[in-house]
C-alpha cells in the first residue's frame, strides 16, 4: 500500500488544491481538538489507503487545519474526521470523531455511498458519507468574457439544468446535463433571451425529500438542498466519476457566452442540506455547527428555522460571511458566471440574533466586492418567517424579484377590477418601491410565473393546485395562486375555452415584455408547458417536471408569439428605460415620454373601482424609434378606442392578442395602417400600435 509523505501545508487556499508536486488541504474548525484526513483510492473504496492525523502544534494556524501531501495523484478521494467538545445543548457543538465529513470547499464530490436516512440516525457506529475528489482545476477559457448588459436590457429565462433536456423528445446525446444545454443553445438564441437563470446547480442532496415522498420514489429535483457550494452538481455531469465537474460546467458557460447568452445562478445560502436536529451530518455541522447555523440561545441543540427547511445559515457571522463571499467570487473568477439570484435572500439580512439588519455585513460585502462589480445580484426579497423586503432590500445594486408585480398583473389579467393605478405603477418600473432611495427601473425583476408555482399554461387552466403526485395529500404548495381557469378546471377539448386560455397566456407575455424593468420568463411557458396543476413540482424528476420538446411544434403559434414579443421589446428602447418615466416631453419629442389613457384618450380613470382598461403611449426613446401605443382591455366587452393624434404620422397595428397566428404579432414590413385613428379592442386582450410617417 502506498503511503504519501506529508508536510505542514498552508491555511490558504481552503479545500484541496492539487499541483503536480502535491496537494494542499485546508479546512476551518475553530473548536476542534483533533482532525484526521482520510484518503481513498476510489469513491467506493471500503477502507482508506491512508489516514493522516494532523498535529495541532504544526498543522493548525488560528482556526484552520492544514496539511500538504507530497506527490498525491489526481483522482484520490478524501474525507475528514473532526473531534472536539460535545456540549450540544449549551454550546451547539456537534463534534463526533466517528463521523466522516465532506470538505465544505470541495471542487468535486461523489455520493456513491450516500444514504441520507442512514446518515440521520443516531444509533449507528459508522455512517455513510459523501466524498470529495482531488482534481486539477485548471482550464483554458480561450479569451471568454462575461456578458455585460444593463439590467433593463436583460431578458431572463429561468430554467432547470436537468429538466430542460431529460425528456426523450429533447433528442440530445447527454440528457439532463450541462452538455445537453450546449446542444440546445440554438433554440435559446432563436428565442431571443439574453440570460439563462439556472435553478440550483451547486451540489445538492437529491435524497432530501419527506419520508413519504421517498417511499413513492420521489427525489429532490429542484436542488434547493445544497451541501457543497464550490462544486457543480454531479448529477448534471456526464463523467463525474472522473472529476469533470468544474470543466463540464465551464464548457457550458463558454458555449453560452459565445452565443451572447449570460449565465445567472440561483444560489441557496439561506439553508443547507443538513436540515435540523434530526437531519444528517454532512459537513458544516461537524466542522462548526455553532458557527454556521442559527441556534436557539436557550437550547443550542435546537435550530432556528427562518427558511422552512429545518435550519438557517448564520450568514452574518464573520466566518460565514467570508465563506459566502469567497464562494461567490470563486464562481465569478473561476467559473465565469454573470450573476446570482439569491433564494430567500431576506435570510441574508438577518443578524446573528435573527433580527433583520439594514447594514447586514454580508449584503454590503457583496455590494462593494470588486470581484463582483459586474455580476448581477438579484434578491428573492423575502423568507419563510415573514420578513418581506420587496422595495426595501438593503443595498443599491441589488435587483429584486418583484412579487408585487406578479401579484397585481395576475389579478388584473384574470379580471379583477379597480387595479389600474397599481398596474400602471408596476409596468412603469415600480417607482414607488425603488425611486425614493435612488434605485432604477432595472432594480425590478418582473415576472408572472417562475419555478415555484403554476406554469403559465396552468395559471390560465387551473383555479386550484393539484399536488397529489407529491405524496403530501395536496397540503404542500401555496393556495394563493391568483389564477383563473377560464371557466373549467384542468384539461379540456372545449375550443372556446382553449382559445380564451391562449389569449390570456399571450396577454401575460405581452404585458410582461411591455413593462419597464427586467422581464423573467419561465422555461416552457413559451410553448405552454403544463404540470397538470401541480404548483410545487420540486420532487417531480419525471415528465411532469421536464420540458416536453414536442410542444415546440404543438404550440408553435405560442412560441412564435413569445419570440416575436422579444424582438418587439429589443426594437424599442422606450420599453427598456434606464430612468423612471416622468410624463414630460423629452428634448426634440412632440409627445411626453409616457401618457396614460383609459377606454378614452387621456382619461385613465385612476380612482374608478370598476376599471379594467388601461392604455399608455410611449414616445420613442432613440433616434428613429417609433412611438408605441398600448391598450390593455381586461373587461368582458369589446371597446372602440381612439388613437392619439400625431402630426405627419399614422398608427400601424403591431400586436393584437385576439388575432390568430401569425397575425397576432406582425413585423413592421407587414403591418397595415389603422384608418381614422380608431381601433376595436377585443375583450380580454392587449393591442399595440407603432407610429410611422404617412406613406405617400
C-alpha positions as CSV (number, residue, x, y, z in Angstrom):
1,X,0.0,0.0,0.0
2,X,1.3,3.4,-1.0
3,X,1.9,6.0,1.8
4,X,2.4,9.6,1.0
5,X,4.8,11.9,2.7
6,X,3.3,14.9,4.4
7,X,4.4,18.5,5.2
8,X,2.9,21.3,7.2
9,X,0.8,22.9,4.4
10,X,-0.8,26.3,4.5
11,X,-4.2,27.6,5.7
12,X,-4.9,29.3,2.3
13,X,-6.4,28.5,-0.1
14,X,-9.1,26.4,1.6
15,X,-10.1,23.0,0.2
16,X,-7.9,20.6,-1.7
17,X,-5.6,22.4,-4.2
18,X,-3.7,20.0,-6.5
19,X,-0.4,20.6,-8.3
20,X,1.9,18.0,-9.8
21,X,4.2,18.2,-6.8
22,X,1.5,17.6,-4.3
23,X,-1.9,18.7,-2.8
24,X,-2.6,21.2,0.0
25,X,-5.6,20.5,2.2
26,X,-7.1,23.1,4.5
27,X,-10.4,23.4,6.4
28,X,-11.9,25.6,9.1
29,X,-12.9,24.3,12.5
30,X,-12.4,26.8,15.4
31,X,-13.2,24.5,18.3
32,X,-11.8,21.2,17.0
33,X,-9.4,19.3,19.3
34,X,-8.2,16.8,16.7
35,X,-8.5,16.4,13.0
36,X,-7.8,13.5,10.6
37,X,-7.6,13.4,6.8
38,X,-8.7,10.1,5.2
39,X,-7.5,9.3,1.7
40,X,-9.4,6.8,-0.5
41,X,-8.3,5.3,-3.8
42,X,-11.9,5.4,-5.2
43,X,-15.3,6.8,-4.5
44,X,-16.5,3.4,-3.1
45,X,-13.3,2.1,-1.6
46,X,-14.3,0.4,1.7
47,X,-11.2,1.4,3.6
48,X,-8.8,4.4,3.3
49,X,-5.4,4.0,1.7
50,X,-4.0,6.4,4.3
51,X,-5.2,8.2,7.4
52,X,-3.3,11.4,8.2
53,X,-3.6,12.7,11.8
54,X,-2.9,16.4,12.0
55,X,-0.7,17.7,14.7
56,X,-2.3,20.9,16.2
57,X,1.2,22.3,17.0
58,X,2.2,22.0,13.3
59,X,-0.9,21.7,11.2
60,X,-3.1,24.3,12.8
61,X,-3.0,28.1,12.2
62,X,-5.6,30.0,14.2
63,X,-8.9,28.3,13.3
64,X,-7.6,26.5,10.2
65,X,-6.2,22.9,9.9
66,X,-3.9,22.2,7.0
67,X,-1.5,19.6,5.6
68,X,0.4,19.2,2.4
69,X,0.5,15.7,0.8
70,X,3.5,15.2,-1.4
71,X,3.0,13.6,-4.8
72,X,-0.7,12.8,-4.3
73,X,-2.2,12.0,-7.7
74,X,-5.4,13.4,-9.1
75,X,-8.5,11.3,-8.6
76,X,-7.9,10.4,-5.0
77,X,-11.0,10.8,-2.8
78,X,-11.0,12.1,0.7
79,X,-13.0,12.9,3.8
80,X,-12.3,14.5,7.2
81,X,-12.8,13.3,10.8
82,X,-13.1,16.0,13.5
83,X,-13.3,15.7,17.2
84,X,-14.0,18.3,19.9
85,X,-16.2,19.4,22.8
86,X,-19.6,17.6,22.9
87,X,-21.9,20.1,24.8
88,X,-24.6,20.2,22.2
89,X,-27.3,21.9,24.3
90,X,-25.2,24.5,25.9
91,X,-22.7,25.4,23.2
92,X,-24.2,23.9,20.0
93,X,-21.1,21.7,19.3
94,X,-21.8,18.6,17.2
95,X,-18.4,17.1,17.0
96,X,-18.2,13.3,16.6
97,X,-14.8,11.7,15.9
98,X,-16.6,8.6,14.4
99,X,-18.2,10.5,11.5
100,X,-16.6,11.2,8.2
101,X,-17.2,14.7,6.9
102,X,-17.3,16.2,3.4
103,X,-15.0,19.1,2.7
104,X,-17.2,22.3,2.6
105,X,-14.7,23.7,0.0
106,X,-14.7,20.6,-2.2
107,X,-14.5,21.2,-6.0
108,X,-15.7,17.7,-7.0
109,X,-18.0,15.5,-5.0
110,X,-19.1,11.9,-5.3
111,X,-22.1,10.4,-3.5
112,X,-21.8,6.7,-4.4
113,X,-22.1,5.5,-0.8
114,X,-24.5,8.2,0.4
115,X,-27.7,7.3,2.3
116,X,-29.4,10.3,3.8
117,X,-31.7,8.4,6.1
118,X,-28.9,6.2,7.5
119,X,-26.8,9.3,8.0
120,X,-29.6,10.9,10.0
121,X,-29.7,8.1,12.5
122,X,-28.0,8.3,15.9
123,X,-27.8,4.5,16.8
124,X,-25.0,3.6,14.3
125,X,-21.3,3.1,14.9
126,X,-20.4,4.4,11.4
127,X,-22.3,6.4,9.0
128,X,-22.3,6.7,5.1
129,X,-20.6,9.8,3.8
130,X,-20.1,11.7,0.6
131,X,-16.5,12.1,-0.5
132,X,-14.6,14.9,-2.2
133,X,-12.1,14.3,-5.0
134,X,-8.7,15.8,-5.7
135,X,-8.8,17.3,-9.2
136,X,-6.8,19.6,-11.4
137,X,-8.9,22.7,-11.5
138,X,-7.0,24.5,-14.3
139,X,-9.0,25.4,-17.5
140,X,-8.4,27.1,-20.8
141,X,-11.1,29.8,-21.2
142,X,-10.0,30.8,-24.6
143,X,-10.4,34.5,-24.0
144,X,-14.0,34.1,-22.7
145,X,-15.6,37.3,-21.5
146,X,-18.7,38.0,-19.3
147,X,-22.0,39.2,-20.8
148,X,-22.5,42.7,-19.5
149,X,-25.9,44.1,-20.1
150,X,-27.6,46.8,-18.1
151,X,-30.4,45.2,-16.0
152,X,-33.2,46.8,-18.0
153,X,-31.8,45.3,-21.3
154,X,-31.9,41.8,-19.9
155,X,-34.5,39.1,-20.8
156,X,-34.0,36.3,-18.3
157,X,-35.0,32.7,-18.9
158,X,-35.4,30.7,-15.7
159,X,-34.6,27.0,-16.4
160,X,-33.7,23.7,-14.8
161,X,-30.4,22.2,-15.9
162,X,-31.7,18.6,-15.8
163,X,-35.3,19.1,-16.7
164,X,-34.5,21.1,-19.8
165,X,-33.2,18.1,-21.8
166,X,-34.3,15.0,-19.9
167,X,-37.4,14.4,-21.9
168,X,-36.9,11.8,-24.7
169,X,-38.1,14.5,-27.2
170,X,-35.1,16.6,-26.4
171,X,-33.0,14.3,-28.6
172,X,-29.7,15.2,-27.1
173,X,-26.6,13.0,-26.6
174,X,-26.4,13.6,-22.8
175,X,-29.9,14.3,-21.4
176,X,-30.2,16.2,-18.2
177,X,-26.6,17.6,-18.2
178,X,-24.6,20.7,-18.8
179,X,-23.6,19.2,-22.1
180,X,-27.3,18.8,-23.0
181,X,-27.8,22.5,-22.6
182,X,-25.0,23.2,-25.1
183,X,-26.9,21.2,-27.7
184,X,-30.0,23.4,-27.1
185,X,-28.2,26.8,-27.5
186,X,-29.6,27.4,-31.0
187,X,-33.1,27.2,-29.5
188,X,-32.2,29.7,-26.8
189,X,-30.6,32.0,-29.3
190,X,-33.6,31.9,-31.6
191,X,-35.9,32.6,-28.8
192,X,-34.0,35.8,-28.1
193,X,-33.3,35.7,-24.4
194,X,-30.2,37.4,-23.1
195,X,-29.6,35.4,-19.9
196,X,-30.4,31.9,-18.5
197,X,-31.1,31.8,-14.8
198,X,-30.3,28.2,-13.8
199,X,-32.1,26.6,-10.8
200,X,-29.6,25.5,-8.1
201,X,-26.7,23.6,-9.6
202,X,-24.2,23.7,-6.7
203,X,-24.0,20.0,-5.5
204,X,-27.2,19.2,-3.6
205,X,-28.8,16.2,-1.9
206,X,-31.3,14.5,-4.2
207,X,-32.5,12.3,-1.2
208,X,-33.7,15.4,0.7
209,X,-37.5,14.8,0.5
210,X,-40.1,13.9,3.2
211,X,-40.1,10.2,4.0
212,X,-43.5,9.6,2.4
213,X,-42.2,11.2,-0.9
214,X,-39.1,9.0,-0.7
215,X,-41.3,5.9,-0.3
216,X,-43.1,6.9,-3.5
217,X,-39.8,7.0,-5.4
218,X,-39.6,10.8,-5.5
219,X,-36.4,12.8,-5.0
220,X,-35.3,16.4,-4.7
221,X,-35.5,17.7,-8.3
222,X,-35.2,21.5,-8.0
223,X,-32.0,21.4,-6.0
224,X,-32.7,23.7,-3.1
225,X,-30.7,21.5,-0.7
226,X,-27.1,22.5,-1.2
227,X,-24.3,20.8,0.6
228,X,-21.2,21.7,-1.5
229,X,-21.1,25.4,-2.6
230,X,-17.9,25.2,-4.6
231,X,-18.9,22.2,-6.7
232,X,-21.3,21.7,-9.7
233,X,-23.9,19.0,-9.0
234,X,-22.5,15.6,-10.1
235,X,-25.9,14.6,-11.4
236,X,-25.6,17.2,-14.2
237,X,-22.2,15.9,-15.3
238,X,-21.5,13.3,-18.0
239,X,-18.4,11.8,-16.2
240,X,-18.5,12.9,-12.6
241,X,-16.5,9.8,-11.6
242,X,-13.6,11.3,-13.4
243,X,-13.8,14.6,-11.5
244,X,-15.0,16.6,-14.5
245,X,-17.5,18.7,-12.5
246,X,-15.8,22.1,-13.0
247,X,-14.9,21.7,-16.6
248,X,-18.2,20.4,-17.8
249,X,-19.9,23.4,-16.2
250,X,-17.3,25.7,-17.7
251,X,-17.8,24.2,-21.2
252,X,-21.5,25.1,-20.9
253,X,-20.7,28.7,-19.8
254,X,-18.2,29.3,-22.5
255,X,-20.6,28.0,-25.2
256,X,-23.4,30.2,-23.9
257,X,-21.2,33.2,-23.9
258,X,-20.1,32.6,-27.5
259,X,-23.8,32.7,-28.3
260,X,-24.2,36.0,-26.5
261,X,-26.1,34.5,-23.6
262,X,-25.2,35.2,-19.9
263,X,-25.4,32.8,-17.0
264,X,-27.1,33.6,-13.7
265,X,-27.1,31.1,-10.9
266,X,-29.9,30.5,-8.5
267,X,-28.0,30.1,-5.2
268,X,-29.1,28.8,-1.8
269,X,-27.2,30.3,1.0
270,X,-30.1,30.6,3.4
271,X,-30.0,26.9,4.5
272,X,-28.2,23.7,3.7
273,X,-29.0,20.0,3.1
274,X,-28.2,19.2,6.8
275,X,-31.7,20.2,7.9
276,X,-32.5,20.5,11.6
277,X,-31.6,18.5,14.7
278,X,-32.8,15.2,13.2
279,X,-31.1,15.8,9.9
280,X,-27.9,14.3,8.7
281,X,-24.4,15.4,9.4
282,X,-22.7,16.1,6.1
283,X,-20.1,18.8,6.7
284,X,-21.0,22.1,8.4
285,X,-22.5,20.5,11.5
286,X,-19.3,18.5,12.1
287,X,-16.8,21.3,11.5
288,X,-18.6,24.2,13.2
289,X,-22.3,23.8,13.9
290,X,-22.3,26.6,16.4
291,X,-20.8,29.0,13.8
292,X,-22.6,28.1,10.6
293,X,-26.2,27.9,11.9
294,X,-28.7,30.0,13.8
295,X,-29.3,28.1,17.1
296,X,-31.8,28.7,19.9
297,X,-29.9,30.6,22.6
298,X,-31.7,28.7,25.4
299,X,-31.2,25.3,23.9
300,X,-28.5,25.2,21.3
301,X,-29.4,21.8,20.1
302,X,-32.4,23.4,18.5
303,X,-32.1,25.1,15.1
304,X,-33.9,28.3,14.4
305,X,-35.8,27.9,11.1
306,X,-36.4,31.0,9.0
307,X,-36.4,29.0,5.8
308,X,-38.9,26.2,6.3
309,X,-36.1,23.7,5.6
310,X,-35.0,22.9,9.2
311,X,-32.0,25.2,9.5
312,X,-30.9,28.7,8.8
313,X,-27.4,29.7,7.8
314,X,-25.8,32.2,10.2
315,X,-24.9,34.4,7.2
316,X,-23.6,37.5,9.1
317,X,-21.2,35.6,11.4
318,X,-17.8,36.9,10.2
319,X,-16.5,33.4,9.2
320,X,-19.8,32.6,7.3
321,X,-19.8,35.9,5.6
322,X,-16.2,35.3,4.4
323,X,-17.2,31.8,3.3
324,X,-20.2,33.0,1.2
325,X,-18.2,35.9,-0.3
326,X,-15.3,33.7,-1.2
327,X,-17.8,31.3,-2.8
328,X,-19.4,34.0,-5.0
329,X,-16.1,35.3,-6.1
330,X,-15.0,31.8,-7.0
331,X,-18.0,31.4,-9.3
332,X,-17.3,34.7,-11.0
333,X,-13.5,34.4,-11.3
334,X,-13.0,30.7,-11.8
335,X,-16.4,29.7,-13.4
336,X,-17.2,33.0,-15.3
337,X,-20.8,33.3,-14.2
338,X,-22.5,36.6,-14.9
339,X,-24.7,36.9,-11.8
340,X,-26.7,35.3,-9.0
341,X,-30.3,35.1,-7.9
342,X,-30.4,34.6,-4.1
343,X,-33.1,32.3,-2.8
344,X,-34.9,33.6,0.3
345,X,-32.5,36.4,0.4
346,X,-34.0,38.1,3.4
347,X,-32.3,35.5,5.5
348,X,-29.0,37.1,4.3
349,X,-30.2,40.3,6.0
350,X,-30.7,38.7,9.5
351,X,-28.1,39.3,12.1
352,X,-26.7,36.7,14.5
353,X,-29.6,37.2,16.8
354,X,-32.0,36.5,13.9
355,X,-33.3,40.1,13.7
356,X,-33.1,42.0,10.3
357,X,-30.2,44.4,9.8
358,X,-30.2,47.1,7.1
359,X,-26.4,47.2,7.3
360,X,-26.0,43.5,7.1
361,X,-22.3,42.8,6.7
362,X,-22.8,40.1,4.0
363,X,-25.1,42.1,1.8
364,X,-22.9,45.2,1.8
365,X,-19.8,43.0,1.3
366,X,-21.4,41.7,-1.9
367,X,-22.5,45.2,-2.8
368,X,-18.9,46.5,-2.7
369,X,-16.9,43.5,-3.8
370,X,-14.6,44.5,-6.6
371,X,-14.6,40.9,-7.9
372,X,-18.4,41.0,-8.2
373,X,-18.7,44.6,-9.6
374,X,-20.1,43.4,-12.9
375,X,-22.1,40.4,-11.6
376,X,-25.8,40.7,-11.4
377,X,-27.1,40.3,-7.8
378,X,-30.8,39.6,-7.6
379,X,-32.7,39.0,-4.3
380,X,-35.8,37.0,-3.7
381,X,-36.5,39.6,-1.1
382,X,-38.5,37.5,1.5
383,X,-38.0,34.5,3.7
384,X,-40.3,31.8,5.2
385,X,-40.6,33.5,8.5
386,X,-42.5,36.6,7.3
387,X,-39.6,39.0,6.5
388,X,-40.8,40.7,3.3
389,X,-38.4,43.3,1.8
390,X,-39.6,43.9,-1.8
391,X,-38.8,47.5,-2.4
392,X,-36.8,47.7,0.8
393,X,-33.9,45.2,0.4
394,X,-30.6,46.6,1.7
395,X,-28.2,47.9,-0.9
396,X,-28.4,49.9,-4.2
397,X,-27.1,47.4,-6.7
398,X,-29.5,44.7,-5.6
399,X,-32.3,43.9,-8.0
400,X,-35.4,42.2,-6.6
401,X,-37.8,39.6,-7.8
402,X,-40.8,41.9,-7.8
403,X,-43.5,39.8,-6.1
404,X,-45.9,42.8,-6.1
405,X,-45.6,43.0,-9.9
406,X,-46.5,39.3,-10.2
407,X,-49.5,39.5,-7.9
408,X,-51.2,42.6,-9.4
409,X,-50.7,41.6,-13.0
410,X,-52.1,38.1,-12.3
411,X,-55.2,39.8,-10.7
412,X,-55.6,42.3,-13.5
413,X,-55.4,39.8,-16.3
414,X,-57.9,37.4,-14.6
415,X,-60.4,40.3,-14.5
416,X,-60.1,41.8,-11.0
417,X,-61.4,45.4,-11.0
418,X,-60.1,48.7,-9.8
419,X,-56.4,47.9,-10.1
420,X,-55.3,50.2,-12.9
421,X,-53.4,52.6,-10.7
422,X,-51.1,49.9,-9.3
423,X,-50.9,48.2,-12.7
424,X,-49.6,51.4,-14.2
425,X,-47.1,51.8,-11.4
426,X,-45.8,48.2,-11.8
427,X,-45.5,48.3,-15.6
428,X,-43.6,51.6,-15.5
429,X,-40.9,50.2,-13.2
430,X,-42.4,50.3,-9.7
431,X,-41.1,53.8,-8.9
432,X,-42.9,53.6,-5.5
433,X,-40.6,50.8,-4.5
434,X,-37.3,51.9,-5.9
435,X,-37.1,55.6,-6.9
436,X,-37.1,57.1,-3.4
437,X,-33.8,55.6,-2.5
438,X,-32.0,56.2,-5.8
439,X,-32.6,52.9,-7.4
440,X,-33.8,52.5,-11.0
441,X,-36.3,50.5,-13.1
442,X,-33.7,47.8,-13.7
443,X,-33.8,47.0,-10.0
444,X,-37.2,45.4,-10.6
445,X,-37.2,41.8,-12.0
446,X,-40.7,41.5,-13.3
447,X,-42.2,38.0,-13.6
448,X,-45.6,36.3,-13.9
449,X,-44.5,32.8,-13.3
450,X,-41.4,31.0,-12.0
451,X,-40.4,27.5,-11.0
452,X,-42.3,28.0,-7.7
453,X,-46.0,27.9,-8.6
454,X,-48.1,27.4,-11.6
455,X,-46.7,27.4,-15.1
456,X,-48.2,29.9,-17.5
457,X,-50.5,27.2,-19.0
458,X,-51.7,26.1,-15.6
459,X,-52.2,29.7,-14.5
460,X,-55.0,30.0,-17.1
461,X,-56.2,26.4,-16.8
462,X,-56.5,25.7,-13.0
463,X,-58.2,27.6,-10.2
464,X,-56.7,25.4,-7.5
465,X,-53.4,23.4,-7.0
466,X,-53.3,19.7,-7.8
467,X,-50.3,18.4,-5.9
468,X,-51.4,14.9,-5.1
469,X,-48.4,13.5,-7.0
470,X,-46.1,14.9,-4.3
471,X,-47.4,12.4,-1.8
472,X,-48.3,15.0,0.8
473,X,-52.1,14.8,0.4
474,X,-52.1,18.1,-1.6
475,X,-51.1,20.0,1.6
476,X,-47.8,21.4,0.1
477,X,-47.6,24.4,-2.2
478,X,-49.4,27.7,-1.9
479,X,-53.2,28.0,-2.0
480,X,-52.9,31.7,-3.1
481,X,-52.4,31.3,-6.9
482,X,-54.3,34.3,-8.1
483,X,-55.3,32.2,-11.1
484,X,-58.4,31.7,-13.3
485,X,-59.2,28.5,-15.2
486,X,-61.3,30.4,-17.8
487,X,-64.4,28.5,-16.9
488,X,-63.4,24.9,-16.5
489,X,-60.8,23.2,-14.2
490,X,-58.0,21.5,-15.9
491,X,-57.6,19.9,-19.4
492,X,-60.5,20.3,-21.9
493,X,-61.3,19.9,-25.6
494,X,-63.7,22.9,-25.5
495,X,-62.5,25.1,-28.3
496,X,-63.8,28.4,-26.9
497,X,-62.1,27.8,-23.5
498,X,-58.8,26.8,-25.2
499,X,-58.9,30.0,-27.3
500,X,-59.5,32.1,-24.3
501,X,-56.7,30.4,-22.3
502,X,-54.3,31.0,-25.1
503,X,-55.3,34.6,-25.4
504,X,-54.9,35.1,-21.7
505,X,-51.4,33.5,-21.9
506,X,-50.5,35.9,-24.6
507,X,-51.9,38.8,-22.6
508,X,-49.5,37.9,-19.7
509,X,-46.5,37.6,-22.1
510,X,-47.3,40.9,-23.8
511,X,-47.7,42.8,-20.6
512,X,-44.5,41.4,-19.2
513,X,-42.5,42.3,-22.2
514,X,-44.1,45.8,-22.4
515,X,-43.1,46.7,-18.9
516,X,-40.2,48.7,-17.7
517,X,-37.6,46.7,-15.7
518,X,-36.1,43.3,-16.5
519,X,-38.5,40.6,-17.6
520,X,-38.1,37.0,-16.4
521,X,-39.7,34.1,-18.3
522,X,-40.2,30.6,-17.0
523,X,-38.7,28.0,-19.4
524,X,-41.5,26.2,-21.2
525,X,-44.1,29.0,-20.9
526,X,-43.3,29.9,-24.4
527,X,-44.7,26.6,-25.5
528,X,-47.4,26.3,-22.8
529,X,-45.8,23.5,-20.8
530,X,-48.1,22.1,-18.1
531,X,-47.5,20.5,-14.7
532,X,-51.2,19.4,-14.6
533,X,-51.9,21.9,-11.9
534,X,-49.0,21.0,-9.7
535,X,-47.7,24.2,-8.2
536,X,-44.8,22.7,-6.3
537,X,-43.1,20.2,-8.6
538,X,-39.9,20.3,-6.5
539,X,-39.8,16.4,-6.3
540,X,-41.0,15.6,-9.8
541,X,-38.0,14.4,-11.7
542,X,-40.2,13.0,-14.4
543,X,-42.2,14.1,-17.4
544,X,-44.3,16.3,-15.1
545,X,-41.2,18.4,-14.4
546,X,-39.4,18.1,-17.7
547,X,-39.5,20.3,-20.8
548,X,-41.5,18.4,-23.5
549,X,-39.9,19.4,-26.8
550,X,-42.9,18.2,-28.8
551,X,-44.7,21.3,-27.6
552,X,-42.4,23.4,-29.8
553,X,-44.4,22.1,-32.7
554,X,-47.8,21.5,-31.0
555,X,-47.8,25.1,-29.7
556,X,-45.7,26.7,-32.3
557,X,-48.0,29.7,-32.6
558,X,-47.3,30.5,-28.9
559,X,-43.6,30.1,-29.4
560,X,-43.7,32.5,-32.4
561,X,-45.7,35.0,-30.3
562,X,-43.2,34.9,-27.5
563,X,-40.2,35.2,-29.7
564,X,-41.9,38.0,-31.6
565,X,-42.6,39.9,-28.4
566,X,-38.9,39.6,-27.5
567,X,-38.0,41.0,-30.9
568,X,-40.5,43.8,-30.4
569,X,-39.1,44.7,-27.0
570,X,-35.5,44.7,-28.3
571,X,-36.6,47.0,-31.1
572,X,-37.9,49.6,-28.7
573,X,-35.5,51.3,-26.2
574,X,-38.6,53.1,-24.9
575,X,-39.5,49.8,-23.2
576,X,-36.1,49.5,-21.6
577,X,-35.6,52.9,-19.9
578,X,-32.7,53.3,-17.6
579,X,-34.6,56.1,-15.7
580,X,-38.2,56.4,-14.5
581,X,-40.8,57.9,-16.8
582,X,-41.8,61.4,-15.9
583,X,-44.8,62.2,-18.1
584,X,-42.9,65.2,-19.6
585,X,-41.8,65.8,-23.1
586,X,-38.2,64.9,-23.9
587,X,-36.0,67.2,-25.9
588,X,-36.9,67.1,-29.6
589,X,-40.0,65.0,-28.9
590,X,-43.5,66.0,-29.8
591,X,-45.2,63.9,-27.1
592,X,-44.4,63.1,-23.5
593,X,-42.3,60.1,-22.6
594,X,-45.5,58.5,-21.3
595,X,-49.1,59.4,-21.5
596,X,-51.8,57.4,-19.7
597,X,-55.3,56.5,-21.1
598,X,-58.4,54.5,-20.2
599,X,-61.1,53.5,-22.6
600,X,-61.0,57.1,-23.7
601,X,-57.8,59.1,-24.5
602,X,-56.1,60.9,-21.6
603,X,-58.7,59.6,-19.2
604,X,-57.2,56.7,-17.2
605,X,-59.9,56.7,-14.5
606,X,-57.4,56.0,-11.7
607,X,-60.0,56.1,-9.0
608,X,-62.7,54.1,-10.6
609,X,-63.3,50.9,-8.7
610,X,-64.7,49.0,-11.7
611,X,-62.0,50.0,-14.2
612,X,-60.5,47.2,-16.2
613,X,-59.0,49.1,-19.1
614,X,-55.6,50.8,-19.2
615,X,-53.7,52.4,-22.1
616,X,-50.5,54.3,-22.5
617,X,-48.4,56.0,-25.2
618,X,-44.6,55.9,-25.1
619,X,-42.5,58.3,-27.0
620,X,-39.7,56.7,-29.0
621,X,-36.5,57.0,-26.8
622,X,-33.9,56.5,-29.5
623,X,-33.4,58.4,-32.9
624,X,-35.8,57.0,-35.4
625,X,-37.6,54.8,-32.9
626,X,-41.4,54.6,-33.4
627,X,-43.8,55.8,-30.7
628,X,-45.7,52.9,-29.1
629,X,-49.4,52.9,-28.1
630,X,-50.7,50.1,-25.8
631,X,-54.3,49.2,-24.8
632,X,-54.9,46.5,-22.2
633,X,-58.6,45.6,-22.1
634,X,-59.3,43.0,-19.4
635,X,-63.0,43.5,-19.4
636,X,-65.5,41.1,-20.9
637,X,-66.6,43.7,-23.5
638,X,-65.1,44.9,-26.8
639,X,-64.2,48.6,-26.8
640,X,-63.7,51.1,-29.6
641,X,-60.7,53.2,-28.7
642,X,-59.4,56.4,-30.3
643,X,-55.7,56.6,-31.1
644,X,-53.7,59.7,-30.2
645,X,-53.2,62.3,-33.0
646,X,-49.6,62.5,-34.3
647,X,-48.6,65.2,-36.8
648,X,-47.5,63.7,-40.1
649,X,-47.5,60.2,-38.7
650,X,-50.0,57.3,-38.7
651,X,-50.5,54.3,-36.5
652,X,-49.8,50.7,-37.6
653,X,-51.1,47.6,-35.7
654,X,-48.1,45.6,-34.3
655,X,-49.9,43.3,-31.9
656,X,-53.4,42.1,-31.1
657,X,-53.8,39.0,-28.9
658,X,-57.3,38.3,-30.3
659,X,-55.8,37.6,-33.7
660,X,-54.7,34.1,-34.8
661,X,-51.1,33.4,-35.5
662,X,-49.2,34.9,-37.3
663,X,-51.5,38.0,-37.3
664,X,-51.2,38.3,-33.5
665,X,-47.8,39.9,-33.8
666,X,-46.6,41.4,-37.1
667,X,-43.2,42.6,-38.3
668,X,-43.0,46.2,-39.3
669,X,-42.8,45.4,-43.1
670,X,-46.1,43.5,-42.9
671,X,-48.0,46.0,-40.7
672,X,-51.0,47.8,-42.1
673,X,-52.1,51.3,-41.1
674,X,-55.1,51.9,-39.0
675,X,-57.6,54.3,-40.7
676,X,-59.5,57.1,-38.9
677,X,-57.4,56.7,-35.7
678,X,-59.9,54.2,-34.3
679,X,-59.4,50.6,-33.3
680,X,-61.7,47.9,-31.9
681,X,-60.0,46.2,-29.0
682,X,-61.4,42.7,-28.2
683,X,-62.5,41.5,-24.8
684,X,-59.7,40.3,-22.5
685,X,-56.9,41.4,-24.9
686,X,-53.9,43.5,-25.5
687,X,-53.3,45.6,-28.6
688,X,-50.2,47.6,-29.5
689,X,-49.6,50.1,-32.3
690,X,-46.5,51.7,-33.7
691,X,-46.3,55.1,-35.4
692,X,-44.6,55.9,-38.6
693,X,-44.6,58.7,-41.2
694,X,-47.5,58.6,-43.5
695,X,-46.9,56.7,-46.7
696,X,-47.1,58.7,-49.9
